Amino acid sequence: MRRGHSFVQKITVFLLFLVLQGIALLLMAKSSVYQQAGMSHFFNAGRSKVWEYQDNILNYFKLNSINRELAEENTRLRTLLFAKSESAYPNTGTDSLFAFIGAEVVFNSTSRLQNYIVINRGSKHGVEPDMGVIGSHGVVGIVQSVDKNYALVRSLLNTRFQINVRVTPGQYTGTLSWNGKSIRTATISDMPQHSSVSLGDTVVTSGFSEIFPAHIPIGVIKATSIKKGTYMDANVELFQNFNTLEYVNIIRSLHIGEIKALLQDYE
């Protein structure tokens, strides 16, 4: 009981001290023009700081909104771009072979050998397994499994991920995979030794797949090496920074059913 009484007494004394301090400051401000100016400057400075923090918080949420709007606009522009690029083939009977679904990244791992990404679009948005996923700077991964509202994406930063690519301008093809080391570097394996691949050449998707359209950017050649005397490997610096990944596009092939049906005849 004594201990509780002592605590209450300390709180009472502290509150009384604050009240007396407030009265003293008020009397000082009223008694002198100099003190009034000083007090006014103090409170104005404090108020300015509060406004500054408030403005920063509002700008932060406003920036998120702007980024989301830009991502949605990017999705629309990609759809229009592919429709326009494919219009050179009038006999296809369609405006575009691909459509894009915008999504936001809600989980992204980069520190493992098998990295995955979770996005906030699922089956009710038209997302299905084996759809390609790209970011603002290039290939991101492939949808592995889908729930109603979310999808799990196998990241390009996954040692089990492989994609057929083309090196331009030489047009040589190869298989790109991640080496499990730097998140900014992947490797193209088993290109013919005579391939005229140069440092700085651009690496893009080959289009030899129903998952990714051709010419989606991936990275640039940074180094090459001869493997077993007959094949060449190339290190690729990736365009996409996975540490800053926020918004992606899921690629929906509009003719994937027909393509798979045709391929079944050869399996």
PERAGI-V231234 format. One record per residue. N is the residue number from 1. SS is DSSP state (H for helix, E for strand, L for the rest). PHI is phi in whole degrees, 0 to 359 (none if undefined). D_LAST is the distance of its C-alpha to the last C-alpha in Angstrom with 1 decimal. Layout:
n->N ss->SS phi->PHI d_last->D_LAST
n->N ss->SS phi->PHI d_last->D_LAST
//
This chain:
n->1 ss->L phi->none d_last->85.6
n->2 ss->H phi->298 d_last->87.2
n->3 ss->H phi->295 d_last->83.9
n->4 ss->H phi->294 d_last->82.7
n->5 ss->H phi->296 d_last->86.0
n->6 ss->H phi->295 d_last->85.8
n->7 ss->H phi->295 d_last->82.3
n->8 ss->H phi->298 d_last->83.5
n->9 ss->H phi->295 d_last->86.5
n->10 ss->H phi->295 d_last->84.5
n->11 ss->H phi->298 d_last->82.2
n->12 ss->H phi->298 d_last->85.4
n->13 ss->H phi->296 d_last->87.0
n->14 ss->H phi->295 d_last->83.9
n->15 ss->H phi->294 d_last->83.6
n->16 ss->H phi->297 d_last->87.3
n->17 ss->H phi->298 d_last->86.9
n->18 ss->H phi->296 d_last->84.2
n->19 ss->H phi->297 d_last->86.4
n->20 ss->H phi->295 d_last->89.4
n->21 ss->H phi->297 d_last->87.3
n->22 ss->H phi->297 d_last->86.2
n->23 ss->H phi->296 d_last->89.8
n->24 ss->H phi->299 d_last->90.9
n->25 ss->H phi->295 d_last->88.3
n->26 ss->H phi->295 d_last->89.3
n->27 ss->H phi->295 d_last->93.0
n->28 ss->H phi->297 d_last->92.3
n->29 ss->H phi->294 d_last->90.4
n->30 ss->H phi->280 d_last->93.2
n->31 ss->H phi->276 d_last->96.0
n->32 ss->L phi->212 d_last->95.0
n->33 ss->H phi->297 d_last->93.4
n->34 ss->H phi->297 d_last->91.9
n->35 ss->H phi->294 d_last->90.4
n->36 ss->H phi->299 d_last->89.0
n->37 ss->H phi->296 d_last->87.3
n->38 ss->H phi->296 d_last->85.9
n->39 ss->H phi->295 d_last->84.5
n->40 ss->H phi->298 d_last->83.1
n->41 ss->H phi->297 d_last->81.3
n->42 ss->H phi->297 d_last->79.9
n->43 ss->H phi->290 d_last->78.6
n->44 ss->H phi->295 d_last->77.3
n->45 ss->H phi->296 d_last->75.3
n->46 ss->H phi->296 d_last->73.8
n->47 ss->H phi->296 d_last->73.0
n->48 ss->H phi->297 d_last->71.3
n->49 ss->H phi->296 d_last->69.1
n->50 ss->H phi->299 d_last->68.1
n->51 ss->H phi->298 d_last->67.2
n->52 ss->H phi->296 d_last->65.3
n->53 ss->H phi->297 d_last->63.1
n->54 ss->H phi->297 d_last->62.6
n->55 ss->H phi->295 d_last->61.6
n->56 ss->H phi->297 d_last->59.1
n->57 ss->H phi->295 d_last->57.5
n->58 ss->H phi->297 d_last->57.3
n->59 ss->H phi->296 d_last->55.8
n->60 ss->H phi->298 d_last->53.2
n->61 ss->H phi->291 d_last->52.0
n->62 ss->H phi->294 d_last->52.4
n->63 ss->H phi->296 d_last->50.2
n->64 ss->H phi->300 d_last->47.4
n->65 ss->H phi->295 d_last->47.7
n->66 ss->H phi->296 d_last->47.7
n->67 ss->H phi->299 d_last->44.6
n->68 ss->H phi->294 d_last->42.8
n->69 ss->H phi->296 d_last->43.9
n->70 ss->H phi->296 d_last->42.8
n->71 ss->H phi->296 d_last->39.3
n->72 ss->H phi->295 d_last->39.0
n->73 ss->H phi->295 d_last->40.3
n->74 ss->H phi->297 d_last->37.7
n->75 ss->H phi->297 d_last->34.9
n->76 ss->H phi->297 d_last->36.4
n->77 ss->H phi->294 d_last->36.9
n->78 ss->H phi->297 d_last->33.3
n->79 ss->H phi->299 d_last->32.2
n->80 ss->H phi->295 d_last->34.7
n->81 ss->H phi->297 d_last->33.9
n->82 ss->H phi->289 d_last->30.2
n->83 ss->H phi->296 d_last->31.2
n->84 ss->H phi->290 d_last->33.7
n->85 ss->H phi->292 d_last->31.5
n->86 ss->H phi->270 d_last->28.9
n->87 ss->L phi->292 d_last->31.7
n->88 ss->L phi->288 d_last->31.7
n->89 ss->L phi->247 d_last->28.8
n->90 ss->H phi->294 d_last->30.6
n->91 ss->H phi->274 d_last->27.9
n->92 ss->H phi->288 d_last->25.5
n->93 ss->L phi->75 d_last->27.6
n->94 ss->L phi->212 d_last->27.8
n->95 ss->L phi->284 d_last->30.2
n->96 ss->L phi->202 d_last->27.6
n->97 ss->L phi->270 d_last->23.9
n->98 ss->E phi->226 d_last->24.9
n->99 ss->E phi->231 d_last->27.5
n->100 ss->E phi->234 d_last->29.2
n->101 ss->E phi->242 d_last->30.6
n->102 ss->E phi->284 d_last->33.5
n->103 ss->E phi->210 d_last->34.0
n->104 ss->E phi->248 d_last->36.5
n->105 ss->E phi->281 d_last->35.8
n->106 ss->E phi->250 d_last->37.5
n->107 ss->E phi->207 d_last->36.4
n->108 ss->E phi->206 d_last->35.3
n->109 ss->L phi->257 d_last->35.2
n->110 ss->L phi->225 d_last->35.5
n->111 ss->L phi->256 d_last->37.1
n->112 ss->L phi->250 d_last->34.3
n->113 ss->L phi->279 d_last->31.4
n->114 ss->E phi->245 d_last->29.0
n->115 ss->E phi->265 d_last->30.5
n->116 ss->E phi->226 d_last->29.8
n->117 ss->E phi->230 d_last->31.2
n->118 ss->E phi->247 d_last->32.2
n->119 ss->E phi->240 d_last->32.7
n->120 ss->L phi->268 d_last->34.7
n->121 ss->L phi->223 d_last->32.1
n->122 ss->L phi->223 d_last->29.9
n->123 ss->H phi->298 d_last->28.2
n->124 ss->H phi->289 d_last->31.3
n->125 ss->H phi->260 d_last->31.1
n->126 ss->L phi->95 d_last->27.6
n->127 ss->L phi->276 d_last->26.0
n->128 ss->L phi->226 d_last->22.5
n->129 ss->L phi->303 d_last->20.4
n->130 ss->L phi->75 d_last->18.5
n->131 ss->L phi->274 d_last->21.1
n->132 ss->E phi->284 d_last->22.6
n->133 ss->E phi->231 d_last->26.3
n->134 ss->E phi->232 d_last->28.9
n->135 ss->E phi->252 d_last->32.6
n->136 ss->L phi->292 d_last->35.5
n->137 ss->L phi->240 d_last->34.8
n->138 ss->E phi->146 d_last->31.0
n->139 ss->E phi->296 d_last->27.8
n->140 ss->E phi->246 d_last->28.6
n->141 ss->E phi->170 d_last->25.4
n->142 ss->E phi->226 d_last->22.5
n->143 ss->E phi->297 d_last->23.2
n->144 ss->E phi->260 d_last->22.2
n->145 ss->E phi->215 d_last->24.0
n->146 ss->E phi->226 d_last->26.2
n->147 ss->L phi->251 d_last->29.4
n->148 ss->L phi->296 d_last->31.6
n->149 ss->L phi->246 d_last->33.6
n->150 ss->L phi->223 d_last->31.9
n->151 ss->E phi->222 d_last->28.7
n->152 ss->E phi->262 d_last->27.8
n->153 ss->E phi->249 d_last->26.5
n->154 ss->E phi->283 d_last->25.2
n->155 ss->E phi->290 d_last->27.5
n->156 ss->E phi->302 d_last->26.9
n->157 ss->E phi->278 d_last->29.6
n->158 ss->E phi->218 d_last->27.2
n->159 ss->L phi->295 d_last->26.2
n->160 ss->L phi->263 d_last->22.8
n->161 ss->L phi->268 d_last->22.2
n->162 ss->E phi->221 d_last->20.5
n->163 ss->E phi->212 d_last->20.2
n->164 ss->E phi->280 d_last->19.6
n->165 ss->E phi->232 d_last->23.0
n->166 ss->E phi->234 d_last->25.1
n->167 ss->E phi->260 d_last->28.6
n->168 ss->E phi->248 d_last->31.1
n->169 ss->L phi->272 d_last->33.0
n->170 ss->L phi->288 d_last->31.3
n->171 ss->L phi->69 d_last->27.7
n->172 ss->E phi->280 d_last->26.3
n->173 ss->E phi->249 d_last->23.1
n->174 ss->E phi->191 d_last->22.4
n->175 ss->E phi->253 d_last->21.3
n->176 ss->E phi->259 d_last->24.1
n->177 ss->E phi->215 d_last->24.9
n->178 ss->E phi->269 d_last->28.1
n->179 ss->L phi->270 d_last->30.3
n->180 ss->L phi->80 d_last->32.0
n->181 ss->L phi->251 d_last->35.4
n->182 ss->L phi->286 d_last->36.8
n->183 ss->L phi->284 d_last->35.5
n->184 ss->L phi->251 d_last->36.0
n->185 ss->E phi->225 d_last->34.0
n->186 ss->E phi->230 d_last->30.3
n->187 ss->E phi->229 d_last->28.9
n->188 ss->E phi->262 d_last->26.6
n->189 ss->E phi->250 d_last->25.3
n->190 ss->E phi->61 d_last->24.4
n->191 ss->E phi->276 d_last->25.6
n->192 ss->E phi->304 d_last->27.0
n->193 ss->L phi->300 d_last->30.6
n->194 ss->L phi->279 d_last->31.8
n->195 ss->L phi->301 d_last->30.5
n->196 ss->L phi->274 d_last->33.6
n->197 ss->L phi->261 d_last->33.3
n->198 ss->L phi->241 d_last->36.7
n->199 ss->L phi->298 d_last->38.1
n->200 ss->L phi->95 d_last->38.2
n->201 ss->L phi->297 d_last->35.0
n->202 ss->E phi->269 d_last->33.1
n->203 ss->E phi->251 d_last->29.6
n->204 ss->E phi->226 d_last->27.5
n->205 ss->E phi->292 d_last->24.0
n->206 ss->L phi->279 d_last->21.9
n->207 ss->L phi->87 d_last->20.2
n->208 ss->L phi->277 d_last->16.8
n->209 ss->L phi->197 d_last->15.6
n->210 ss->L phi->277 d_last->16.0
n->211 ss->L phi->271 d_last->18.4
n->212 ss->L phi->244 d_last->21.2
n->213 ss->L phi->293 d_last->22.8
n->214 ss->L phi->288 d_last->23.9
n->215 ss->L phi->74 d_last->27.3
n->216 ss->L phi->285 d_last->27.8
n->217 ss->E phi->293 d_last->30.3
n->218 ss->E phi->233 d_last->29.8
n->219 ss->E phi->178 d_last->32.7
n->220 ss->E phi->231 d_last->34.5
n->221 ss->E phi->289 d_last->34.5
n->222 ss->E phi->248 d_last->37.3
n->223 ss->E phi->195 d_last->37.0
n->224 ss->E phi->227 d_last->34.9
n->225 ss->E phi->207 d_last->34.8
n->226 ss->E phi->273 d_last->33.6
n->227 ss->E phi->242 d_last->31.3
n->228 ss->L phi->58 d_last->31.5
n->229 ss->L phi->77 d_last->33.1
n->230 ss->L phi->235 d_last->30.0
n->231 ss->E phi->240 d_last->28.3
n->232 ss->E phi->237 d_last->29.9
n->233 ss->E phi->253 d_last->29.8
n->234 ss->E phi->226 d_last->31.3
n->235 ss->E phi->275 d_last->33.0
n->236 ss->E phi->242 d_last->32.6
n->237 ss->E phi->275 d_last->35.3
n->238 ss->E phi->286 d_last->33.7
n->239 ss->L phi->288 d_last->35.2
n->240 ss->L phi->280 d_last->34.7
n->241 ss->L phi->269 d_last->37.3
n->242 ss->H phi->286 d_last->35.8
n->243 ss->H phi->286 d_last->39.3
n->244 ss->H phi->247 d_last->40.4
n->245 ss->L phi->288 d_last->37.3
n->246 ss->L phi->236 d_last->38.5
n->247 ss->E phi->234 d_last->36.5
n->248 ss->E phi->223 d_last->32.9
n->249 ss->E phi->239 d_last->30.7
n->250 ss->E phi->268 d_last->27.4
n->251 ss->E phi->265 d_last->25.0
n->252 ss->E phi->251 d_last->23.5
n->253 ss->E phi->282 d_last->21.0
n->254 ss->L phi->285 d_last->22.1
n->255 ss->L phi->241 d_last->19.0
n->256 ss->H phi->296 d_last->16.3
n->257 ss->H phi->298 d_last->15.5
n->258 ss->H phi->294 d_last->14.9
n->259 ss->H phi->296 d_last->12.8
n->260 ss->H phi->296 d_last->10.4
n->261 ss->H phi->297 d_last->10.5
n->262 ss->H phi->293 d_last->9.7
n->263 ss->H phi->291 d_last->6.7
n->264 ss->H phi->297 d_last->5.2
n->265 ss->L phi->292 d_last->5.8
n->266 ss->L phi->252 d_last->3.8
n->267 ss->L phi->261 d_last->0.0
//
